Each structure stands twice: as structure tokens, then as C-alpha cells.
Amino acid sequence: MKRTLITSLLASALLFGGGCSDDFDDSALWKGVDEIYNQLTELEKQADQLNDQIRLLSSIVNGGAITSITQDAEGNDVIRFKGADNIEHSVTVATKDDVSSAPILGTKEENGVLYWTTTVDGNTDFLKDTDGSKIPVAGRTPEMAVDKEGYWILNGRRLTDASGNPVKAEGKQTSLITGISRDDNGNAIFTLGDGSTVSAPIFDAFNIVFKIGDTAFDDEYTGEDVSQPLTIGYEITGEKADEAILKIVRCEQLEAVVDTSAETVVVTFEAPFEEGCFALMLCDLQENVLIRMVRLASASAKPEYYGIKTADDLREFARAVNTGRNYDRYRDETGDVVLLDDVNMNGITEWTAIGTTEHPFSGKFNGKGHTIRNIAWTADAAKSTAHGLFGVLNQASVRNLTVGGSGDRIIVRGAVSGGLPQPVLPSRA
């Protein structure tokens, strides 16, 4: 395949970049670029998993507790925990043999305080803040990331070895937590990659199991008929189950009422209903508290497909991002925003770039090899300096996407261009 070659992840370059070769066959090069993007996407997922584990450890050291430890179908540990705010969260920890346990973060106690450490090539040092001070596990949470060249980023800076060289992220799955066990006192013990351990109490005063009929569900449920009330059964378990007091503390887009005699929560949905939630608090007179969030959705409100197939889909996705609304409707099962087909922008005369300063796009956009074509947009330079497909990005990625074609144009009106048409050269990310 022969085509103009333009490569850029910058949002404006997706529409204003240019190339000039009709003879260059870049198919092999683009295959290599796509492979690199796939590798970086996988590494970004690893960074997200590490950050989930970091938040778990920070929460339990900062007054939280483990509420349950179970295993999923793949043998990974699913850990439910509550932080100091008593709200329950969950994280999946892969501790299988094929998971890399290369020590990146660890912990070390000094003068009674547990601090984060980094270990690279056998050398361990305290993780330092920008002012050079050690970071306590109960303090600011470190943030892991992978930069565009595949190197680990820790708190915004590349992680380096003893010689000052940046540390490359590994291609296989990485886990900060490499082992989970219980001690004689019933505490959960998390072993990290550097051999250090973090202990956490297990909250076993009470917990709650939700059921629809005889089928248990976790935190999310999709109802078939939201025009009628939904009855959710529950069972309180734990050592102090008989002493637990149950109360609804928050509702969004629905009303939830507890019937303790029938052990049910009756939910009435607002119309029109697509999705909502309620928060339920369990407590007792000994100040044990657990808050559980339950999210409900309407099956009839579920779209025919997940992704972007039409120009209207693309515009609605842009509006959702720019107004801070949820855009799960346009994600596939991996969490990427995806194009399902070439998008014909014929008839669309005005366009607002995806991502604003207030609401930047921070997800992953996968064009799946499709093209956005027939662009003939008019933009106002006085309202924005971004006139491309994307505006403001924050740790986002855009790949497998071609924007524009022969004859496509953008007219930018205002002081910048005086209303001169700007060609949209075919570009690919």
C-alpha cells in the first residue's frame, strides 16, 4: 500500500501535518509503528495495575483494612479493601509464576515510619519527593507510568539505575505485590518484589452480599425493566452481623429503600433512566463502618454497539469528553475508545476539538485502521487555538487512525488565518 507518510501523536498534527511522497511504500514501517503502539499500550495497562496496588497499600497503611480476599477464574487474587473513608474498593493482583516480580517499589521502616523505596539492579534507596524528603507510605501516593519510549516513570520522572540510566519497562506482566498470606493474628501480609512486607488488618466485623433472586452479584447489575421497582435481596455476614445497622446514605438517578425485616433493598428508578447508583453504609455501636457502592444500569439503555461508527457518534463522543461526562458508550472491552468503521464527516460544517483545558482527553483512542474523511469544517480562532480532531490531551494515546483525505479542508476564521482555508493532509497515528 502506498500513501502519504505523516506520524504524530500531537492532536493538532493529526489534521495539520503534511507529507509529500507518493512513491514511498511505508507499509512495513507502519507495521513496526503499530507493534510499538501495542507494546506501549500493554505497558500502560501494567502501570495502571501497579498504581491500583500502590493505592491499596497506601490505603491500608493509612488506616484502612482488608475486607475480603478471593480468587478469580484465572487464579488472580481479588482484594476488597476499605480506606480511612470506609468506602470499599477492589483491586486484582496477579501473583502467578509467569508474572515478573522485578522490584521497582518496596517499603522500609525508619524511626517507626514506613517509607516507599525503589530497588534497581540490587540497589535500594528511599523514594524521594521533589524537595528530597522521603515519602511515607501513609503520605502522598506515588504514581507509576510508562513514557512513549517504554521507560518507567515514577512521580513524573524516569526511574534510573545506579549508573543513572533509565529503566526499561518489561514486556511481560508486572506486579508490585508478589505474595499474599495471613499471620497468626489473622492479619493479611503482602510481600513486595524487594522482599519487604506490609501488614494489614482484616475487617471481619461484617460484610454484605447482594442477590437478585438466587443469583449473587458484586457491585454492578443491569436491569431488564426499569419502569418497575427492583428488589435486591441482601445477606449480612461476619462476626458482628447481628449488630450491624444498615442505612442508605446516597442515591443518584434512583431511590433506594431498605426493608430490614425482609432483608431487601427496593430500588425505584427515575425516568428516563440509563444508569445510577446508591451507597449503603453498615455500622455498629463499636464504630465499625463499611460503605458499599452499588451501580445499576438499564438493559434497554445499553447501545446496540460500543464504539464510534458514524459522524454523529464522533460528535457525541467529543461532547461527552468536553463536558466531563462518561463516554463508556464508545469504549470496547479493553477500555479503548474505538472506531468501528470509516467515519464520513460529509455535512458536518462545525467541529469542536476533542479535549479542553478543563476536560482533557486522557484515554486511549484506537482507530482500528479506519479513516475519518470528507472533512470541511469551519473553526473560530477567537474561541480556541485547537482546530484539529483533538484539542487538549493528558497522558492519552491515539493510534491506528488516518485523518483526512484529498480535498479535505478546515476554514479557521479570526485573527490567525483571516478565514483562509487550511488543507487537511492525510495523517496517521
Secondary structure as UniProt FT lines:
FT   TURN            11..12
FT   HELIX           13..16
FT   HELIX           27..61
FT   TURN            62..63
FT   STRAND          65..71
FT   TURN            73..74
FT   STRAND          77..82
FT   TURN            84..85
FT   STRAND          87..93
FT   TURN            97..98
FT   STRAND          105..110
FT   TURN            111..112
FT   STRAND          113..120
FT   TURN            121..122
FT   STRAND          123..126
FT   TURN            130..131
FT   TURN            137..138
FT   STRAND          144..146
FT   TURN            148..149
FT   STRAND          151..154
FT   TURN            155..156
FT   STRAND          157..158
FT   TURN            162..163
FT   STRAND          177..182
FT   TURN            184..185
FT   STRAND          188..192
FT   TURN            193..194
FT   STRAND          197..200
FT   STRAND          207..212
FT   TURN            213..214
FT   STRAND          215..217
FT   STRAND          220..223
FT   TURN            226..227
FT   STRAND          230..237
FT   TURN            239..240
FT   HELIX           241..243
FT   STRAND          245..252
FT   STRAND          254..259
FT   TURN            260..263
FT   STRAND          264..269
FT   STRAND          275..283
FT   TURN            285..286
FT   STRAND          289..298
FT   TURN            300..301
FT   HELIX           311..322
FT   TURN            323..324
FT   HELIX           328..330
FT   TURN            333..334
FT   STRAND          337..339
FT   STRAND          343..344
FT   TURN            346..347
FT   STRAND          364..373
FT   STRAND          376..380
FT   TURN            381..383
FT   STRAND          397..403
FT   TURN            406..407
FT   STRAND          409..413
FT   TURN            415..419
FT   STRAND          421..423
FT   STRAND          427..428
//
